[in-house]
Amino acid sequence: MKNDSGKDLKYIEMAISLAIDNVESGGGPFGAVVVRNGKILSTGVNQVIRNADPTAHAEIIAIRSAAKKTGTHVLEGCTIYSSSEPCPMCLGAIYWANIERLVFASGKAEAEKAGFIDAHIYREIDQEVHKRKLLTQKIDTPEAGKEFKAWKDREDKNPY
């Protein structure tokens, strides 16, 4: 991916710097920056241990902050800069937020070498449900699907 006139380098280095600062204060080695039209909307660092929250990844923190700041869950026109290739949860959140562009520095293989299981989760997600290590069961019930019918039938819904 081509750098955007040096701006990509500026923001990716900021994400890396946030990650390093977070490590030095006892947190995980992950930082993220959300930018729209050349302006920083938010930043985030890994707060998993600090908050005892397995979802408190840098990208999630930055996305939540940007959404709160803009007053919408739709972050179109934004780029997210991440010190590391986002894990599946964060990548999903990036897609859900309609972020236009993702730029990262270190890859998931590097994260795995440092002891993070991102690559393992990617492999697990690719498995058929019955082959995953996470025991998963689908229960057939007449109630299944009624939630989606209620959603489809609601005229004043706000799609996302």
N, C-alpha and C positions, 0 to 999 in steps of 0.2 A: 504494500500500500504506500502510495506516495505521500510524503510529508506535505502538509498544508502550509507552505511558506514559512517553515520553521515553527509554526504555532504548535503542531503536533509534538515536536520535540520538547518545547517549553512545558506543555501540559503533562506529557508522559513523565518528564523528569520531576515535575511537581508531585505526581502520584507516587513515584519511587521515593522521593524525599519524605512524603507523608508516611509511607510504609516503614522506612528506616527509623524515623522519629518514633513511630508506634512501637517498634521492636525495642528501642532504647527505653521506652517507658513501660515495658513489660507486656505489650500487646503482640498480635500476630503481624507477619510481614506483608501486609496488604494495604494499599491505598488506592483511592479512586477520586476522580474529578469529573463533574458534569459541566459541560460548556455549551452555551447557545449563543450564536452570533458574536463569537469572540469574547463573551463575558462568562465568568465562572458563576454558575448557579449554586453549586454546592461541592463539598468535598466529604470524603468519608474514610475512616480507617477501620480495620478489623477490631471489633469490640466483643468478640465471642466470649473470651475469658472474663473480661471486665464486667460484662453484663449478665454472665451466665446464660447466654442466649445463642444457641447454635445457628440462628439466622442472622446474626449481627455481623455480616460480612461487609467489607468496605463498600462494595458496589451497592448493596442493599441500603446501607446507611446513606450513601450519597443520593440514591434514587428517592428514598423517602423524603430527604431534606429538600431536594429539587421539586418534588411534587407538592410538598407543603408550601414552599416559597412561591410557586407558580399558581397554586390553587387548583391544580388539575392532575389527574393520573396520566395524562397524555403528554409525553415529553418529546413530541415531534420536533425535528430541527436540532436536536441535541446530539452531541458526541460525548461518549463516556470514555475516559482514559483510565486504564487500570494497570497497576504495577505488574499484575500477573494475569494470564488468561483466566477469565472467569470460570468458576465452577458451574456445574449444570444448574444449580438453583439461581445463581446470579445471572447466568446467561438467559434463563427463562424470564427473570424479572426485567432484564434489558429488553427482551422482545415484548413482554406485556406492557411495558412503559412506552412502547413505540419509539424508542431511541433510534435515531437514524444511523448512527455510526459507532463502532467500537474500535478502540486502539489500545493495544496492550504491549507490554515489554516481555517479561518472562513467560515461557510456555508452561503448559500443564505437566510436561515431562520434568521440567526443572522443579516445579512445585512438589512433584512426587519424590524426587531425589532428596528434597528437604524434609520429607516426612508427611506431606499432605496427600490425601487420598482422592483428589479430584479425578485423576485418570481412571482409578478403580470405579468411581461412580459413573463416569462416562461409559465404561465397559459394561457395567451392570444395567444401565438404562437400555443399552442395545440388546440385552438378552430378552428372550420371550419371558413373559411374566412368571411362568412356572419354573424357569431355570435360574431366576435371581436368588441370591442368598437371603434376601429379605422375604420371609414367608408372607405370601400374598394370597388372599382368597376373595373371589367375587361371589357374592350371595345373590341368587335370583329371588326376587320378591315382587309381588304385584305393585308395590309402592315405587319401585325403581323407575325413574324417568318422569315421575309426576312433577319433580322440581323443575325440570326443563320445560315441561308443558306450561307450568305456571309462569315461567320466565318468558316463553314465546308469546303467551296470551296477554301479558301485561303491556298495555299501550304506552304507558309513561316511563318505560325503562330507559336507563342511560347505558347503552351498549359500551362494552370495553373489550 
